[in-house]
Amino acid sequence: MKLTTNTFLILSGILALAVMACFPITLFAMPLINREQPEPVDSLATVQAIVTQTMFAMTQNAPTQTPLPPTLTAVPSTATPVPPSNTPLPTATTVSYCDWITFVKDVTIPDGTKFSPGDTFTKTWRLKNRGTCMWTSDFMLVFVNGDQMGGTTAVRLPGPVAPGQSVDVSVTLTAPAKRGHYVGYWMLRNPSGVLFGFGDHANKAFYVDINVEDLPHGEVAGNFYYPSEFNPPLILYFENARTGETIQFSIPEGKPSYKVLLPNGTYYAYAWAPGFNLQGAYVNENLTMKSFIVRGGQLIKEINLTDWSPYPHSRGE
């Protein structure tokens, strides 16, 4: 068969197209042909690794399999450990102060005592030296706060007071002019100027507590010093020194003393023995009758009737 030029050109074109069609397939297949094959797997090593990992996990995550501590290790407890027998137990610290008071009692003027405005009274406390230092006459009873009730703010102790001993300390006060409830607080002061009192820290003050009221009556008490061992029946008179009005009481036979209630005021006191025509009176040194003042809520003592005479006594001051 004789090839012509046209025929050759046609066959060359077909061959070129075939080659071009196969080129992409070759490019795609080459990586697959040249890919490295994986190394063969060691089955025994794989099994050993799995067993090792499983044992490690069981050791870390199984709390119930935690081994018990050695028998020589003490098991901790919530109770406070007891010290060894040769270790001394701690003791409570005893607090003590050089200057310290134990309050014993109110000797006079119980809490809530009633006074009239302007009444003068003496408050006394009994205190015990609880401290370790001696109190001397340089120690002072001092007002610290509250209602002062008068001009007095400091009073010296009467004398030395050793630790464990007690002492009565007093101050003279005056009831305020207005009605009401009044409380004044007092402490002791050492020569260095340090205040101290009673209580756990030696810092509590003791106090005086009164009520001021317009009480209409007071009490008067005294004795009859009649000039014989026999006390006859008497008529007791209280004469108002300003108005001249009298209040009288019948005193039975054989009674040597009296105690009566009187309205507030200034009085003379005298008694008459009707069967013997003798008068006795509360008198001055010059034998004139002596006046006295009755204040509401107050007891006036020692209004004693003496100097019995058949003649009436003149009025004095």
Helices and strands as residue ranges (DSSP letters): H 5-34, H 43-61, G 63-65, E 101-106, E 113-115, E 120-129, E 140-146, E 154-156, E 166-174, E 180-189, E 195-196, E 206-212, E 217-223, E 234-240, E 246-251, E 257-263, E 265-273, E 278-281, E 292-294, E 299-300, E 306-309
